[in-house]
Amino acid sequence: MRLMRLPGYHRDLDVVAVTQDGIVASYENGWIDQVNRTGDFGPVGALPAHRRQGLTRAVLLEGLRRMQALGMDRVCVSTGESNTPALRLYQSLGFEIVNRYFAYAKMV
């Protein structure tokens, strides 16, 4: 898989929460930049039926633990400005908003 050959990809930083039925209910992919000692989460998500159960919080906490063990001093995550549930989750884990950006699209 091409994703697994990209710089900064580490299979051990992929964390999932799986239901008893074997369904991946929540997930995060972790990436690291060892030169700058910075980690990054993305993508992060949960299936709609499994949201608000603490699963994404658990996978992010485990991802943070793994990144810290690899020497990361800073970890980033991005989401849309209107994604209030994600913003609340990230802030509850100690993330702080450090910038905002606008996405532009043109219908053609």
Backbone as CSV, one residue per row, in Angstrom:
resi,resn,N_x,N_y,N_z,CA_x,CA_y,CA_z,C_x,C_y,C_z
1,MET,0.840,-1.177,0.000,0.000,0.000,0.000,0.890,1.247,0.000
2,ARG,0.568,2.178,-0.854,1.381,3.391,-1.017,1.493,4.195,0.284
3,LEU,0.408,4.303,1.014,0.393,5.042,2.278,1.507,4.571,3.210
4,MET,1.723,3.290,3.263,2.688,2.714,4.194,4.135,2.981,3.789
5,ARG,4.346,3.502,2.601,5.706,3.820,2.150,6.034,5.309,2.273
6,LEU,5.078,6.096,2.742,5.290,7.537,2.849,6.210,7.881,4.018
7,PRO,6.998,8.949,3.878,7.862,9.378,4.991,7.020,9.709,6.228
8,GLY,7.485,9.293,7.377,6.790,9.592,8.620,5.736,8.581,9.008
9,TYR,5.454,7.612,8.106,4.452,6.601,8.432,5.083,5.524,9.303
10,HIS,4.385,5.185,10.372,4.799,4.088,11.251,3.559,3.267,11.571
11,ARG,3.569,2.035,11.160,2.425,1.152,11.367,1.997,1.107,12.838
12,ASP,2.964,1.190,13.744,2.667,1.124,15.177,1.899,2.333,15.682
13,LEU,1.776,3.367,14.866,1.031,4.558,15.277,-0.414,4.542,14.772
14,ASP,-0.801,3.488,14.075,-2.198,3.305,13.681,-2.910,2.625,14.844
15,VAL,-3.901,3.287,15.394,-4.619,2.742,16.544,-6.099,2.674,16.192
16,VAL,-6.715,1.540,16.508,-8.141,1.356,16.230,-8.838,0.801,17.461
17,ALA,-10.123,1.098,17.561,-11.008,0.463,18.538,-11.932,-0.435,17.730
18,VAL,-11.953,-1.709,18.079,-12.704,-2.709,17.325,-13.835,-3.260,18.186
19,THR,-15.013,-3.405,17.599,-16.148,-3.972,18.323,-15.967,-5.476,18.467
20,GLN,-16.794,-6.083,19.285,-16.743,-7.538,19.453,-17.033,-8.255,18.142
21,ASP,-17.732,-7.586,17.224,-18.041,-8.162,15.913,-16.917,-7.971,14.909
22,GLY,-15.808,-7.328,15.334,-14.683,-7.119,14.441,-14.777,-5.873,13.579
23,ILE,-15.694,-4.976,13.901,-15.856,-3.739,13.140,-14.938,-2.673,13.728
24,VAL,-14.185,-1.984,12.862,-13.359,-0.865,13.311,-14.306,0.296,13.584
25,ALA,-14.514,0.586,14.872,-15.481,1.601,15.277,-14.861,2.990,15.337
26,SER,-13.563,3.059,15.677,-12.863,4.331,15.780,-11.402,4.101,15.400
27,TYR,-10.763,5.152,14.890,-9.400,4.974,14.377,-8.639,6.286,14.378
28,GLU,-7.336,6.163,14.332,-6.455,7.299,14.056,-5.195,6.772,13.405
29,ASN,-4.685,7.547,12.469,-3.374,7.291,11.889,-2.431,8.324,12.467
30,GLY,-1.296,7.867,12.961,-0.301,8.763,13.511,0.896,8.872,12.589
31,TRP,1.443,10.049,12.508,2.601,10.343,11.668,3.619,11.078,12.526
32,ILE,4.901,10.859,12.261,5.897,11.592,13.031,6.961,12.202,12.125
33,ASP,7.466,13.317,12.582,8.599,14.000,11.972,9.693,13.966,13.035
34,GLN,10.608,13.018,12.909,11.624,12.835,13.947,12.617,13.989,14.013
35,VAL,12.843,14.676,12.901,13.769,15.806,12.903,13.238,16.920,13.799
36,ASN,11.941,17.237,13.648,11.328,18.310,14.432,10.634,17.802,15.694
37,ARG,10.673,16.498,15.909,10.050,15.848,17.074,8.580,16.230,17.214
38,THR,7.889,16.166,16.064,6.482,16.537,15.997,5.667,15.367,15.459
39,GLY,4.548,15.106,16.108,3.620,14.088,15.631,2.394,14.742,15.026
40,ASP,1.652,13.966,14.253,0.442,14.473,13.621,-0.575,13.340,13.545
41,PHE,-1.810,13.642,13.885,-2.896,12.683,13.736,-3.684,13.004,12.481
42,GLY,-3.970,12.004,11.698,-4.841,12.198,10.552,-4.756,11.034,9.587
43,PRO,-5.842,10.512,9.219,-7.187,10.880,9.638,-7.538,10.329,11.026
44,VAL,-8.574,10.924,11.601,-9.138,10.504,12.888,-10.639,10.395,12.677
45,GLY,-11.257,9.362,13.236,-12.702,9.292,13.082,-13.327,8.114,13.795
46,ALA,-14.652,8.093,13.733,-15.441,7.010,14.307,-16.693,6.834,13.455
47,LEU,-17.139,5.614,13.351,-18.398,5.365,12.663,-19.525,6.041,13.436
48,PRO,-20.516,6.579,12.743,-21.601,7.306,13.431,-22.235,6.522,14.591
49,ALA,-22.441,5.246,14.433,-23.080,4.450,15.490,-22.205,4.296,16.730
50,HIS,-20.925,4.635,16.621,-19.997,4.428,17.730,-19.428,5.738,18.273
51,ARG,-20.005,6.849,17.884,-19.543,8.146,18.375,-20.067,8.406,19.783
52,ARG,-19.370,9.292,20.494,-19.750,9.720,21.850,-19.745,8.562,22.847
53,GLN,-18.847,7.602,22.626,-18.692,6.480,23.548,-17.286,6.433,24.150
54,GLY,-16.473,7.423,23.833,-15.115,7.469,24.369,-14.093,6.686,23.564
55,LEU,-14.499,6.127,22.432,-13.581,5.299,21.646,-12.506,6.133,20.957
56,THR,-12.895,7.263,20.369,-11.905,8.097,19.697,-10.960,8.710,20.723
57,ARG,-11.466,9.066,21.877,-10.617,9.553,22.964,-9.574,8.487,23.316
58,ALA,-10.006,7.254,23.430,-9.095,6.165,23.797,-8.021,5.945,22.737
59,VAL,-8.402,5.960,21.457,-7.383,5.731,20.427,-6.412,6.907,20.353
60,LEU,-6.902,8.129,20.562,-6.004,9.287,20.561,-5.051,9.246,21.755
61,LEU,-5.549,8.896,22.921,-4.672,8.797,24.096,-3.586,7.746,23.888
62,GLU,-3.951,6.628,23.296,-2.945,5.596,23.026,-1.954,6.090,21.970
63,GLY,-2.454,6.775,20.953,-1.557,7.347,19.946,-0.596,8.362,20.552
64,LEU,-1.103,9.200,21.446,-0.249,10.171,22.132,0.823,9.466,22.957
65,ARG,0.433,8.406,23.651,1.395,7.648,24.455,2.506,7.079,23.572
66,ARG,2.119,6.530,22.445,3.110,5.938,21.526,4.027,7.008,20.939
67,MET,3.461,8.167,20.594,4.295,9.244,20.047,5.260,9.770,21.094
68,GLN,4.799,9.902,22.312,5.678,10.354,23.388,6.820,9.360,23.595
69,ALA,6.525,8.077,23.513,7.554,7.050,23.663,8.598,7.131,22.550
70,LEU,8.202,7.680,21.396,9.127,7.861,20.273,9.851,9.209,20.330
71,GLY,9.593,9.994,21.387,10.315,11.245,21.581,9.664,12.481,21.008
72,MET,8.394,12.394,20.642,7.726,13.564,20.088,7.437,14.566,21.203
73,ASP,7.761,15.835,20.952,7.518,16.912,21.920,6.197,17.623,21.675
74,ARG,5.689,17.502,20.472,4.488,18.232,20.065,3.689,17.331,19.138
75,VAL,2.369,17.363,19.275,1.494,16.581,18.402,0.389,17.510,17.904
76,CYS,0.092,17.409,16.616,-0.920,18.259,15.984,-2.066,17.408,15.451
77,VAL,-3.220,18.026,15.349,-4.376,17.409,14.718,-5.169,18.544,14.083
78,SER,-5.811,18.272,12.976,-6.577,19.307,12.265,-8.012,18.860,12.084
79,THR,-8.900,19.832,12.056,-10.303,19.572,11.762,-10.928,20.845,11.232
80,GLY,-12.097,20.710,10.699,-12.821,21.876,10.221,-13.284,22.743,11.373
81,GLU,-13.340,24.019,11.128,-13.721,24.982,12.158,-15.144,24.763,12.668
82,SER,-15.993,24.148,11.851,-17.378,23.925,12.256,-17.594,22.539,12.872
83,ASN,-16.545,21.746,13.021,-16.665,20.402,13.585,-16.587,20.485,15.113
84,THR,-17.655,20.969,15.711,-17.692,21.206,17.155,-17.389,19.951,17.979
85,PRO,-17.937,18.779,17.659,-17.603,17.600,18.460,-16.096,17.286,18.456
86,ALA,-15.456,17.404,17.305,-14.012,17.142,17.237,-13.240,18.204,18.015
87,LEU,-13.624,19.460,17.859,-12.947,20.533,18.593,-13.037,20.298,20.099
88,ARG,-14.212,19.923,20.578,-14.378,19.655,22.011,-13.516,18.485,22.459
89,LEU,-13.494,17.429,21.661,-12.673,16.268,22.007,-11.202,16.648,22.085
90,TYR,-10.700,17.297,21.051,-9.285,17.651,21.026,-8.918,18.579,22.180
91,GLN,-9.775,19.552,22.456,-9.497,20.468,23.560,-9.557,19.745,24.907
92,SER,-10.428,18.758,25.046,-10.505,18.000,26.299,-9.249,17.164,26.528
93,LEU,-8.516,16.896,25.456,-7.262,16.144,25.554,-6.053,17.063,25.713
94,GLY,-6.298,18.370,25.772,-5.217,19.322,25.983,-4.715,20.013,24.734
95,PHE,-5.295,19.700,23.581,-4.914,20.400,22.359,-5.440,21.827,22.427
96,GLU,-4.697,22.742,21.854,-5.105,24.138,21.790,-5.150,24.579,20.337
97,ILE,-6.099,25.425,20.007,-6.180,25.976,18.651,-5.006,26.937,18.473
98,VAL,-4.186,26.678,17.452,-3.033,27.548,17.204,-3.157,28.307,15.890
99,ASN,-4.050,27.874,15.018,-4.307,28.643,13.802,-5.632,28.216,13.197
100,ARG,-6.108,29.018,12.301,-7.343,28.757,11.557,-7.048,29.009,10.087
101,TYR,-7.725,28.294,9.241,-7.529,28.524,7.819,-8.871,28.434,7.107
102,PHE,-8.906,29.032,5.959,-10.102,29.024,5.142,-9.858,28.132,3.935
103,ALA,-10.839,27.342,3.596,-10.794,26.532,2.389,-11.668,27.215,1.340
104,TYR,-11.160,27.351,0.156,-11.897,27.979,-0.931,-12.222,26.943,-1.990
105,ALA,-13.405,27.066,-2.552,-13.801,26.188,-3.647,-14.576,27.021,-4.659
106,LYS,-14.471,26.634,-5.893,-15.211,27.303,-6.951,-15.987,26.242,-7.722
107,MET,-17.259,26.463,-7.850,-18.087,25.539,-8.613,-17.923,25.879,-10.103
108,VAL,-17.628,24.893,-10.903,-17.462,25.133,-12.333,-18.397,24.287,-13.140
